[in-house]
Amino acid sequence: MNTGKKELSIVIPVYNEEENLPELLRRTCSAGKELQTDFEIILVDDGSFDRSAELIRVAAREFPDRIVGGFLSSNFGQHAAVMAGFEISRGSYVVTMDADLQNPPEELGKLLDALRSGYDVVGSIRQNRRDTFFRRLSSKLVNHMVRKLCRGKTMQDYGCMLRGYARPVVAALLKCPEQGKFIPMLAMAFARKTIEIPVRHAERTRGKSKYGFWKLVALQYDLLTGTSVFPLRLLTIFGFLLAAFGILFGCAVFIFSQLDKDWGAEGIFALFAVQFVFAGMTLAALGLIGEYIGKIHLNARARPQYFIAGTTLEKSGEDAILPKMEQGGRNENSDC
C-alpha cells in the first residue's frame, strides 16, 4: 500500500474499456495538471476480459507517480470496484468518474473547488444528457426511489458517477463491511455539508454501456431490498387492509341475509368474507415476520450507528476547531 499523501485521488472503475483507456488517460492527466495539485489516477480493473488490465499495467509502469492500478480477481461490479479504489486512494479528496468518457475529465476542477470550500460530498447534475430515452427514464426511476428511501438530505442525480468525497466520508464508507452498498446514498448519511453542481455530459463514442435492462432492474431491486424494510411493511399494511375488508364484507353479507332470507343462501359470499379475513391475516403475519428478519438483516450489515465528523479536541497545526480565546487567558463571558 502506498503511503505518500496526495490532495486529489481520481478513482475510475474499468470494465472492458480498452478502446477508451488511451484517451481517458490522456485527458485525465491533462485535466489533473491544469488543477496544479498533487493528484493520482486510480484505475480499478473489475475483471475485464479484454486488454484493459494490460493497458493499466503499462500506464502505471510509465507514470508510477501519477497512475495506480488495482486489479480485482473477477467482475464484482462497479460499486465494489469503487470501494476498492477508495481503499487504495491516498488523497485528501476523492473524485469518482466513469471510464467511458461520458463524464468529461475537464469537469474535475469544479468538484475539487467545492471540496476545498468545505463540502463533504459533491454530487453532479448532468446537463443535456447524451443517453438514450430508456437510460434517462431508468435513471429518473432510480433517482426517485433513492429520494424516497433517503431520510433528510437528498440529491437530484444519483446516477452520475462524477462525484467528490472528502477523506472523512471515504473513511466512514470503508468502515461499512456490508455487500451491495449504493455508495452515493450511503455517503449522504456521513456528510454534514453536501452540494450538487451542474456538469457537462458527453456521448459514448467507443464501446458499449455495461448497464443493460436487466442490470438496471437488478439495481433497483437491490436498492429497494438492501436499504429498506418498506416492502415488508407494505405487505403487512396490505394484509391488515385485506382482513379489514373481509370483516366489513362479512358484516354486509350478514345484514343483507337478514333483510332477505333468500339472499346469499348458499353461503358463497360468506365464504369469500372468511377467505378475505384469513388471507389478510396471513399476509400481515408474513409481513410482521419479515420485519423482524429485515431488522436482523439491517443489524447484520454492521453499519456504524454514528459517524463523528470532528470534535473540539482535534487540532490542525495550531488551529483548533473552536476559536481560540484571546491572549490574556480566560473569556470573561464564560465560567469554563
VENRA-V886640 format. One record per pair of residues at least 12 apart in sequence whose ideal C-beta (glycine too) atoms are under 10 Angstrom apart, sorted by the first residue. I is the first residue (numbers start at 0). GAP is how many residues later the second one is. D is the distance in Angstrom with one decimal. If there is no record, write none. Layout:
{{I	GAP	D} {I	GAP	D}}
This chain:
{{0	86	8.5} {0	87	7.4} {0	89	8.8} {1	38	8.3} {1	62	9.7} {1	63	10.0} {1	66	6.9} {1	86	7.7} {1	87	9.3} {1	88	5.9} {2	87	7.2} {3	34	8.8} {3	36	8.8} {3	61	8.6} {3	86	6.2} {4	33	7.8} {4	85	5.9} {4	86	8.0} {4	87	7.4} {5	31	8.3} {5	32	5.0} {5	33	6.1} {5	34	5.0} {5	36	10.0} {5	59	9.7} {5	60	9.9} {5	62	9.9} {5	83	7.9} {5	84	4.8} {5	85	4.4} {5	86	7.4} {5	87	8.9} {5	88	9.7} {6	28	8.7} {6	30	4.7} {6	31	5.2} {6	32	6.7} {6	33	9.5} {6	83	9.6} {6	84	6.0} {6	85	5.3} {6	86	6.5} {6	105	8.2} {6	108	9.5} {6	109	8.8} {7	24	7.3} {7	27	7.0} {7	29	5.6} {7	30	7.3} {7	31	4.1} {7	32	7.4} {7	33	9.5} {7	81	9.4} {7	82	9.8} {7	83	4.8} {7	84	7.5} {7	85	5.3} {7	86	7.7} {7	87	6.7} {7	100	7.9} {7	103	9.2} {7	104	6.0} {7	107	8.4} {7	108	9.8} {7	156	9.1} {8	30	7.2} {8	31	5.3} {8	32	8.1} {8	33	5.9} {8	59	8.5} {8	76	7.7} {8	77	8.4} {8	79	8.1} {8	80	3.6} {8	81	6.2} {8	82	3.2} {8	83	8.5} {8	84	7.3} {8	85	4.7} {8	86	7.3} {8	87	9.4} {8	156	9.5} {8	158	9.1} {8	161	8.7} {9	18	6.3} {9	19	9.7} {9	21	8.9} {9	22	6.9} {9	29	6.5} {9	30	7.0} {9	31	4.8} {9	32	6.7} {9	33	9.1} {9	56	9.9} {9	57	9.8} {9	58	9.9} {9	75	9.0} {9	79	8.8} {9	81	8.1} {9	83	9.7} {9	84	7.9} {9	85	5.3} {9	86	7.9} {9	87	6.7} {9	95	8.0} {9	98	6.9} {9	101	9.9} {9	102	9.9} {9	154	10.0} {10	29	9.4} {10	30	8.5} {10	31	4.8} {10	32	8.5} {10	33	6.9} {10	57	9.6} {10	59	9.0} {10	70	8.5} {10	71	6.0} {10	72	9.3} {10	73	8.7} {10	74	3.4} {10	75	6.6} {10	76	9.9} {10	77	8.0} {10	78	6.1} {10	80	9.0} {10	83	5.9} {10	84	7.1} {10	85	4.8} {10	86	7.8} {10	150	9.6} {10	152	9.9} {10	154	9.2} {10	159	9.4} {11	12	7.3} {11	13	9.4} {11	16	7.6} {11	29	6.8} {11	30	6.8} {11	31	5.3} {11	32	7.1} {11	33	10.0} {11	44	9.7} {11	69	8.9} {11	70	9.0} {11	73	7.4} {11	83	9.4} {11	84	7.4} {11	85	5.7} {11	86	7.3} {11	87	5.2} {11	88	9.9} {11	91	9.3} {11	93	9.4} {11	149	8.8} {12	29	9.5} {12	30	8.3} {12	31	5.1} {12	32	8.4} {12	33	5.6} {12	57	9.3} {12	59	9.2} {12	63	9.7} {12	64	8.8} {12	65	5.1} {12	66	8.4} {12	67	8.5} {12	68	3.6} {12	69	5.5} {12	70	9.6} {12	71	8.3} {12	72	6.8} {12	83	7.8} {12	84	9.1} {12	85	7.7} {12	86	6.8} {12	148	8.2} {12	197	9.6} {13	29	5.4} {13	30	6.4} {13	31	5.1} {13	32	6.5} {13	33	9.9} {13	34	6.4} {13	36	10.0} {13	38	5.2} {13	39	8.2} {13	41	8.9} {13	42	6.8} {13	55	9.2} {13	56	9.3} {13	57	9.7} {13	58	9.9} {13	64	9.9} {13	67	7.7} {13	71	10.0} {13	84	9.4} {13	85	4.7} {13	86	9.7} {14	29	9.3} {14	30	7.6} {14	31	4.4} {14	32	7.2} {14	33	5.4} {14	34	9.2} {14	35	9.1} {14	37	7.3} {14	57	9.5} {14	60	6.7} {14	61	9.9} {14	62	8.9} {14	63	7.4} {14	66	7.5} {14	84	7.7} {14	85	9.8} {14	192	9.7} {14	195	5.7} {15	29	9.5} {15	30	8.9} {15	31	9.2} {15	32	4.8} {15	33	6.7} {15	34	4.8} {15	35	9.3} {15	36	6.2} {15	59	9.3} {15	83	9.4} {15	191	7.0} {15	192	8.5} {15	194	7.4} {16	26	9.3} {16	28	9.1} {16	29	9.8} {16	31	7.3} {16	33	7.9} {16	34	9.8} {16	35	5.5} {16	38	8.9} {16	39	9.8} {16	81	8.9} {16	82	4.3} {16	83	6.6} {16	84	9.1} {16	189	8.3} {16	190	6.1} {16	193	9.0} {17	30	7.6} {17	32	4.6} {17	33	4.4} {17	34	4.9} {17	35	9.2} {17	36	8.2} {17	37	5.9} {17	38	9.7} {17	188	9.2} {17	189	8.3} {18	31	8.5} {18	32	9.5} {18	33	9.4} {18	81	9.5} {18	186	8.7} {18	187	3.9} {18	188	5.1} {18	189	9.9} {19	32	9.2} {19	78	9.3} {19	79	5.8} {19	80	5.8} {19	81	5.6} {19	82	9.8} {19	184	8.4} {19	185	8.0} {19	186	5.2} {19	187	6.0} {20	22	7.9} {20	27	9.9} {20	29	9.8} {20	30	8.5} {20	31	6.3} {20	33	9.8} {20	34	4.8} {20	35	7.3} {20	37	9.7} {20	38	7.7} {20	78	7.1} {20	80	9.9} {20	185	9.8} {21	33	7.4} {21	37	8.8} {22	78	6.6} {22	82	9.7} {22	182	8.7} {22	183	8.2} {23	17	9.0} {23	19	8.6} {23	31	9.8} {23	35	9.9} {23	73	9.1} {23	74	9.2} {23	75	5.7} {23	76	8.3} {23	77	5.9} {23	81	7.4} {24	16	7.2} {24	18	8.1} {24	30	8.4} {24	31	9.0} {24	34	5.6} {24	37	9.6} {24	38	8.5} {24	41	9.2} {24	42	7.1} {24	74	9.9} {24	80	9.5} {25	79	9.2} {26	74	7.3} {26	77	7.7} {26	78	4.7} {26	79	7.1} {27	13	5.6} {27	15	9.5} {27	38	9.4} {27	39	9.2} {27	69	8.0} {27	71	9.7} {27	73	9.3} {27	76	9.8} {27	77	4.2} {27	78	9.3} {27	80	7.8} {28	12	7.0} {28	30	9.4} {28	34	7.5} {28	37	6.4} {28	38	8.1} {28	76	8.6} {29	75	7.6} {29	76	8.3} {30	73	8.3} {30	74	4.1} {30	75	5.1} {30	76	8.1} {30	77	5.2} {30	78	7.3} {31	34	7.6} {31	73	7.8} {31	76	7.0} {31	77	9.5} {31	80	9.7} {32	33	9.3} {33	71	9.9} {33	72	8.2} {33	74	8.8} {33	75	7.0} {34	73	6.6} {34	74	5.6} {34	77	6.0} {34	78	9.3} {35	73	9.9} {36	54	9.3} {36	55	9.8} {36	56	9.2} {36	72	9.7} {36	75	7.2} {36	79	9.4} {37	27	9.2} {37	28	9.8} {37	52	9.6} {37	53	8.4} {37	54	9.6} {38	27	7.5} {38	52	7.1} {38	54	9.3} {38	56	9.2} {38	69	8.6} {38	73	8.9} {39	23	9.8} {39	25	7.9} {39	26	6.3} {39	27	7.4} {39	28	5.7} {39	48	9.1} {39	49	7.4} {39	50	6.6} {39	51	6.6} {40	15	9.9} {40	18	8.5} {40	19	9.3} {40	22	8.4} {40	25	6.1} {40	26	5.0} {40	27	7.0} {40	28	9.5} {40	56	9.9} {40	64	9.4} {41	14	10.0} {41	18	9.9} {41	25	8.1} {41	26	4.8} {41	27	8.0} {41	28	6.3} {41	40	9.8} {41	42	8.8} {41	43	4.7} {41	44	8.8} {41	45	9.7} {41	46	5.4} {41	47	5.8} {41	48	9.0} {41	49	8.9} {41	52	8.7} {41	54	9.6} {42	12	8.8} {42	13	4.7} {42	14	9.7} {42	16	7.5} {42	17	7.8} {42	24	6.7} {42	25	7.2} {42	26	5.5} {42	27	7.0} {42	28	9.3} {42	38	9.7} {42	42	8.3} {42	45	9.9} {42	56	7.7} {43	12	8.7} {43	24	9.1} {43	25	8.0} {43	26	4.2} {43	27	7.7} {43	28	6.7} {43	32	9.7} {43	34	9.6} {43	36	9.0} {43	37	4.4} {43	38	7.4} {43	39	9.1} {43	40	5.1} {43	41	4.6} {43	42	9.6} {43	43	9.7} {43	44	7.5} {43	55	9.5} {44	12	9.1} {44	24	7.0} {44	25	6.9} {44	26	4.9} {44	27	6.5} {44	30	9.8} {44	36	8.0} {44	39	9.7} {44	54	9.8} {45	24	9.3} {45	25	9.0} {45	26	5.3} {45	28	8.4} {45	29	5.5} {45	30	6.2} {45	31	7.0} {45	32	7.0} {45	34	7.4} {45	35	4.2} {45	36	9.4} {45	38	8.4} {45	53	9.8} {45	164	9.2} {46	24	8.5} {46	25	5.4} {46	26	6.9} {46	27	4.3} {46	28	3.7} {46	29	7.0} {46	30	9.5} {46	34	8.9} {47	23	9.1} {47	24	9.3} {47	27	8.0} {48	26	8.6} {49	157	9.3} {51	19	9.7} {51	47	8.4} {52	16	7.8} {52	18	5.8} {52	19	9.6} {54	14	9.4} {55	12	9.2} {55	13	4.2} {55	14	8.4} {55	15	7.6} {56	12	5.9} {56	14	8.3} {67	17	8.8} {67	20	6.1} {67	21	8.3} {67	22	8.6} {68	19	9.1} {69	14	5.4} {69	15	6.3} {69	17	8.4} {69	18	5.2} {69	19	9.7} {70	13	9.2} {71	12	6.2} {74	135	9.6} {75	103	9.3} {76	102	9.6} {76	103	8.6} {76	133	9.6} {76	138	9.2} {76	141	9.9} {76	142	9.6} {76	145	9.8} {77	18	9.6} {77	20	8.7} {77	83	8.0} {77	105	9.2} {77	132	7.5} {77	133	8.5} {77	137	9.6} {77	141	9.6} {78	100	9.5} {78	101	7.7} {78	102	5.9} {78	103	6.8} {78	104	5.5} {78	105	9.4} {78	107	9.6} {78	140	9.5} {78	143	9.6} {79	99	8.0} {79	100	8.9} {79	101	8.4} {79	103	9.9} {80	15	9.8} {81	12	9.4} {81	14	5.6} {81	79	8.3} {81	81	9.5} {81	91	9.2} {81	99	9.2} {81	101	5.9} {81	102	9.9} {82	87	9.6} {82	90	7.1} {82	91	7.2} {82	93	9.0} {82	96	10.0} {82	98	7.0} {82	100	7.2} {84	85	9.7} {85	79	8.0} {85	81	9.8} {85	83	9.7} {85	84	5.1} {85	85	8.8} {85	87	6.3} {85	88	5.9} {85	97	8.6} {86	83	9.0} {86	86	9.8} {86	87	6.1} {88	76	9.5} {88	78	8.6} {88	81	6.9} {88	85	9.8} {89	77	9.4} {90	21	10.0} {90	24	9.8} {90	74	9.6} {90	75	9.9} {90	76	7.2} {90	79	8.7} {91	23	8.4} {91	24	9.3} {91	74	7.5} {91	75	5.1} {91	76	9.7} {91	78	9.6} {92	18	8.1} {92	19	6.4} {92	21	9.5} {92	22	4.4} {92	23	7.6} {92	26	9.9} {92	29	8.9} {92	71	6.2} {92	72	7.2} {92	73	6.1} {92	74	6.9} {92	76	9.9} {92	77	8.9} {93	17	10.0} {93	21	8.9} {93	69	9.1} {93	70	7.1} {93	71	4.8} {93	72	8.0} {93	73	7.2} {93	75	8.5} {93	76	5.2} {93	79	9.7} {94	12	9.5} {94	13	6.0} {94	16	5.3} {94	17	7.1} {94	20	8.0} {94	27	8.2} {94	29	9.8} {94	66	9.7} {94	67	7.3} {94	68	7.0} {94	69	4.7} {94	70	7.7} {95	15	9.6} {95	64	9.7} {95	65	5.6} {95	66	7.2} {95	67	5.4} {95	68	8.0} {95	69	7.7} {95	87	7.9} {95	88	9.2} {96	14	9.2} {96	27	9.5} {96	63	9.2} {96	64	5.5} {96	65	4.9} {96	66	8.1} {96	67	9.8} {96	102	9.9} {97	62	8.8} {97	63	4.5} {97	64	7.5} {97	106	9.2} {97	111	9.9} {97	112	9.5} {98	62	9.2} {98	108	8.9} {98	111	9.7} {99	61	9.3} {99	102	8.9} {99	103	9.6} {99	104	5.0} {99	105	8.6} {99	106	7.9} {99	107	6.4} {99	108	9.2} {99	109	7.5} {99	110	8.5} {100	101	6.2} {100	102	9.0} {100	103	7.4} {100	104	7.1} {100	105	8.1} {100	106	9.6} {101	24	8.4} {101	27	9.0} {101	28	6.8} {101	29	7.9} {101	58	9.1} {101	59	8.5} {101	60	8.9} {101	98	9.6} {101	99	6.1} {101	100	5.2} {101	101	7.1} {101	102	5.6} {101	103	9.2} {101	107	9.1} {102	21	7.9} {102	23	8.4} {102	57	7.1} {102	58	5.9} {102	59	4.0} {102	60	9.4} {102	96	7.2} {102	97	8.6} {102	98	7.4} {102	99	7.8} {103	58	8.4} {103	95	7.5} {103	96	5.3} {103	97	7.9} {103	98	5.6} {104	57	9.2} {105	93	9.5} {105	94	7.8} {105	96	10.0} {106	17	7.4} {106	55	6.3} {106	90	8.8} {106	91	9.4} {106	92	4.5} {106	93	6.0} {106	94	9.4} {107	54	8.2} {107	56	8.7} {107	91	9.6} {109	12	8.3} {109	14	7.9} {109	52	9.1} {109	54	9.0} {109	87	5.4} {109	88	8.5} {109	89	6.5} {109	90	9.7} {110	12	9.1} {110	13	7.0} {110	51	7.0} {110	52	7.4} {110	53	3.9} {110	54	9.5} {110	84	9.7} {110	86	7.1} {110	88	8.1} {111	52	7.1} {112	51	9.6} {112	84	8.9} {113	50	6.5} {113	79	9.6} {113	80	9.7} {113	81	5.7} {113	82	9.4} {113	83	6.1} {114	49	4.9} {114	50	7.9} {114	51	6.0} {114	52	9.6} {114	80	9.6} {115	48	9.9} {115	50	9.8} {116	76	9.1} {116	78	8.8} {117	48	8.6} {117	74	9.2} {117	75	6.0} {117	77	9.7} {118	45	7.7} {118	46	9.6} {118	47	7.4} {118	72	8.0} {118	73	9.0} {118	74	4.8} {118	75	6.3} {118	76	5.0} {118	77	9.9} {118	78	9.5} {119	44	9.2} {119	45	7.3} {119	46	4.7} {119	47	9.5} {119	48	7.0} {119	49	5.2} {119	50	9.9} {119	52	9.7} {119	67	8.1} {119	68	9.3} {119	70	7.4} {119	71	3.9} {119	72	5.6} {119	73	5.3} {119	74	6.5} {119	75	9.3} {119	189	7.4} {120	32	8.7} {120	34	8.3} {120	42	7.2} {120	43	7.1} {120	44	5.9} {120	45	7.4} {120	48	6.0} {120	63	8.0} {120	66	5.1} {120	67	6.4} {120	69	8.2} {120	70	4.1} {120	71	9.2} {120	72	7.9} {120	73	4.6} {120	74	7.9} {120	75	9.3} {121	33	9.9} {121	40	9.2} {121	41	6.5} {121	42	3.7} {121	43	7.7} {121	44	8.8} {121	69	9.5} {121	71	9.5} {121	72	7.5} {121	73	5.7} {121	74	7.6} {121	75	6.6} {122	31	10.0} {122	32	4.5} {122	33	7.6} {122	34	6.5} {122	35	7.6} {122	37	7.1} {122	39	8.6} {122	40	5.6} {122	41	8.2} {122	61	7.0} {122	64	9.2} {122	65	9.0} {122	71	7.0} {122	72	7.2} {122	73	4.2} {122	74	7.5} {122	76	9.6} {123	31	9.2} {123	32	9.7} {123	33	6.8} {123	36	4.9} {123	37	8.7} {123	38	4.6} {123	39	6.3} {123	40	8.3} {123	71	9.7} {123	72	6.5} {123	73	5.8} {123	74	7.3} {123	75	4.3} {123	76	9.6} {123	77	9.2} {124	30	8.4} {124	31	5.6} {124	32	4.6} {124	35	7.1} {124	37	9.9} {124	71	5.4} {124	72	7.2} {124	73	5.1} {124	74	7.0} {124	76	9.4} {125	13	8.8} {125	30	10.0} {125	31	6.1} {125	33	8.0} {125	34	5.2} {125	36	8.2} {125	72	8.2} {125	73	6.4} {125	74	7.9} {125	75	4.0} {125	76	9.6} {126	71	5.0} {126	72	6.7} {126	73	6.1} {126	74	6.2} {127	70	9.9} {127	72	7.6} {127	73	6.3} {127	74	9.6} {128	28	9.3} {128	30	9.6} {128	31	9.3} {128	72	5.1} {128	73	9.8} {128	74	9.6} {129	70	9.5} {129	71	5.4} {129	72	5.9} {129	73	4.0} {129	74	7.7} {129	75	10.0} {130	28	9.4} {130	70	7.9} {130	72	8.4} {130	73	8.5} {130	78	8.4} {131	77	8.7} {133	78	9.8} {133	79	7.5} {133	82	8.6} {134	24	8.7} {134	74	7.4} {134	76	7.6} {134	81	8.3} {135	23	9.5} {136	79	9.7} {137	21	8.5} {137	73	8.2} {137	75	8.2} {137	77	9.8} {137	78	4.7} {137	79	8.5} {137	81	8.6} {137	82	8.0} {138	18	7.7} {138	19	8.4} {138	20	4.3} {138	21	8.7} {138	72	9.7} {138	77	8.7} {139	17	9.6} {139	19	8.9} {140	75	8.5} {140	76	10.0} {140	78	10.0} {140	79	6.6} {141	15	9.8} {141	16	6.5} {141	17	5.9} {141	40	9.3} {141	74	7.5} {141	77	6.7} {141	78	6.0} {141	81	7.0} {142	12	8.1} {142	13	6.8} {142	14	6.3} {142	15	5.3} {142	16	6.4} {142	17	9.8} {143	14	9.8} {144	13	9.2} {144	40	9.9} {144	74	9.7} {144	75	6.2} {144	78	5.9} {144	79	6.7} {144	82	9.4} {144	83	9.5} {145	12	4.9} {145	13	9.1} {145	36	7.4} {145	38	7.7} {145	39	5.4} {145	42	9.2} {145	74	9.6} {145	77	6.6} {145	78	10.0} {145	81	8.5} {146	38	9.6} {147	76	9.7} {147	80	8.9} {147	82	8.4} {148	33	9.2} {148	36	7.2} {148	74	7.0} {148	75	7.6} {148	77	9.8} {148	78	5.4} {148	79	5.2} {148	81	7.4} {149	34	9.9} {149	35	6.2} {149	38	6.3} {149	39	8.5} {149	77	8.8} {149	78	9.8} {150	37	9.4} {150	38	8.7} {151	36	7.8} {151	37	8.5} {152	35	5.1} {152	36	8.4} {152	38	7.0} {152	39	9.3} {152	40	9.5} {152	41	5.7} {153	31	9.0} {153	34	7.2} {153	40	9.1} {153	42	10.0} {154	29	7.2} {154	30	9.0} {154	32	9.9} {154	33	7.1} {154	39	7.0} {154	40	9.0} {154	41	5.4} {155	40	5.9} {156	27	9.2} {156	39	6.9} {156	41	9.6} {156	42	9.4} {157	24	7.9} {157	25	9.6} {157	26	4.8} {157	27	6.6} {157	30	9.2} {157	65	9.5} {158	25	8.5} {158	52	9.4} {158	57	9.9} {158	60	9.6} {159	24	8.7} {159	36	9.1} {159	39	7.3} {159	41	7.9} {160	22	9.6} {160	23	9.0} {161	35	9.5} {161	37	5.7} {161	38	9.5} {161	39	9.0} {162	20	8.2} {162	21	6.3} {162	24	8.0} {162	33	9.4} {162	36	10.0} {163	31	9.4} {163	33	9.2} {164	18	8.7} {164	19	9.6} {164	22	6.1} {164	25	9.2} {164	26	8.3} {165	21	9.7} {165	24	9.5} {165	25	8.0} {165	26	9.6} {165	27	9.0} {165	143	9.1} {167	22	7.5} {167	23	9.0} {167	24	9.3} {167	139	7.9} {167	140	9.0} {167	141	5.8} {167	142	7.8} {168	17	9.4} {168	18	5.5} {168	19	9.3} {168	20	9.4} {168	21	5.0} {168	22	5.6} {168	23	9.3} {168	25	9.7} {168	138	8.4} {168	140	8.6} {169	13	9.9} {169	17	8.5} {169	20	9.2} {170	19	8.9} {170	136	8.9} {171	14	8.7} {171	15	8.1} {171	17	8.3} {171	18	4.1} {171	19	9.0} {171	131	9.7} {171	132	6.7} {171	134	9.8} {171	135	4.7} {171	136	9.4} {171	137	8.7} {172	13	6.3} {172	14	6.2} {172	16	9.6} {172	17	7.0} {172	131	10.0} {172	134	9.7} {174	15	9.3} {174	127	9.0} {174	128	8.4} {174	129	5.6} {174	132	8.2} {175	13	9.4} {175	14	9.1} {175	125	7.2} {175	126	7.6} {175	127	5.0} {175	128	6.8} {175	131	9.9} {176	123	9.9} {176	124	7.5} {176	125	5.5} {176	126	8.3} {177	48	8.1} {177	119	9.5} {177	120	9.5} {177	122	8.0} {177	123	3.7} {177	124	6.8} {177	125	6.2} {178	43	9.8} {178	47	8.7} {178	122	8.5} {179	39	9.9} {179	42	5.4} {179	43	9.1} {179	45	9.0} {179	46	4.9} {179	47	9.1} {179	121	9.2} {180	41	9.8} {180	45	8.2} {180	46	9.3} {180	120	8.9} {180	122	9.1} {181	37	8.2} {181	40	7.6} {181	41	5.8} {181	44	7.3} {181	45	6.7} {184	38	7.6} {184	41	9.9} {184	42	6.7} {185	41	8.5} {185	117	8.1} {188	114	8.4} {188	115	9.1} {188	117	9.7} {188	118	7.5} {189	114	8.3} {189	116	9.5} {189	117	4.6} {189	119	7.7} {190	116	9.2} {190	118	8.4} {191	115	9.6} {191	117	5.4} {191	118	8.9} {192	116	9.5} {224	69	8.9} {224	72	8.8} {225	71	8.5} {225	72	9.7} {225	75	8.6} {226	71	9.2} {226	74	9.8} {227	66	8.4} {227	70	9.1} {228	58	9.5} {228	61	7.4} {228	62	5.9} {228	63	9.6} {228	64	8.8} {228	65	3.6} {228	66	7.1} {228	68	8.0} {228	69	7.3} {229	64	9.3} {230	56	9.0} {230	59	8.2} {230	63	8.8} {231	54	8.4} {231	55	5.4} {231	56	8.4} {231	57	8.6} {231	58	3.7} {231	59	5.2} {231	60	9.2} {231	61	7.8} {231	62	5.2} {231	63	9.7} {232	54	6.7} {232	55	9.5} {232	57	8.5} {232	58	6.6} {232	61	8.5} {233	53	7.7} {234	48	5.8} {234	49	7.8} {234	50	9.9} {234	51	6.3} {234	52	3.8} {234	53	9.1} {234	54	10.0} {234	55	6.6} {234	56	9.1} {235	47	7.5} {235	48	5.2} {235	49	8.5} {235	50	8.0} {235	51	2.9} {235	52	5.7} {235	53	9.5} {235	54	7.8} {235	55	6.8} {236	46	9.4} {236	47	8.2} {236	50	7.5} {237	42	8.0} {237	45	6.1} {237	46	8.1} {237	49	7.8} {238	40	8.0} {238	41	4.9} {238	42	6.6} {238	43	7.0} {238	44	3.1} {238	45	3.1} {238	46	7.3} {238	47	7.2} {238	48	5.7} {238	49	8.7} {239	40	6.5} {239	41	8.2} {239	43	8.3} {239	44	5.0} {239	47	8.6} {239	48	9.9} {240	39	7.1} {240	42	9.3} {240	43	9.0} {241	33	9.9} {241	34	5.9} {241	35	8.1} {241	36	9.7} {241	37	6.0} {241	38	3.3} {241	39	8.5} {241	40	9.3} {241	41	6.4} {241	42	8.1} {242	33	7.1} {242	34	5.1} {242	35	8.1} {242	36	7.9} {242	37	2.9} {242	38	5.0} {242	39	8.9} {242	40	8.2} {242	41	6.5} {243	32	9.1} {243	33	8.7} {243	36	7.2} {244	28	8.9} {244	31	5.8} {244	32	8.7} {244	35	7.2} {245	26	8.0} {245	27	5.2} {245	28	7.1} {245	29	7.3} {245	30	2.8} {245	31	3.6} {245	32	7.8} {245	33	7.6} {245	34	5.8} {245	35	8.7} {246	26	7.6} {246	27	10.0} {246	29	8.2} {246	30	6.0} {246	33	8.8} {247	25	8.6} {247	28	9.2} {248	20	7.6} {248	21	9.2} {248	23	6.9} {248	24	4.5} {248	25	9.6} {248	26	9.9} {248	27	6.1} {248	28	8.7} {249	19	8.6} {249	20	6.7} {249	22	8.8} {249	23	3.5} {249	24	7.1} {249	26	8.0} {249	27	7.1} {250	22	8.3} {251	12	10.0} {251	17	8.5} {251	21	8.2} {252	14	9.0} {252	15	9.5} {252	16	4.6} {252	17	5.3} {252	18	9.5} {252	19	8.1} {252	20	5.6} {252	21	9.9} {253	15	9.7} {253	16	7.9} {253	19	8.8} {255	13	8.2} {256	12	8.3} {256	13	7.9}}
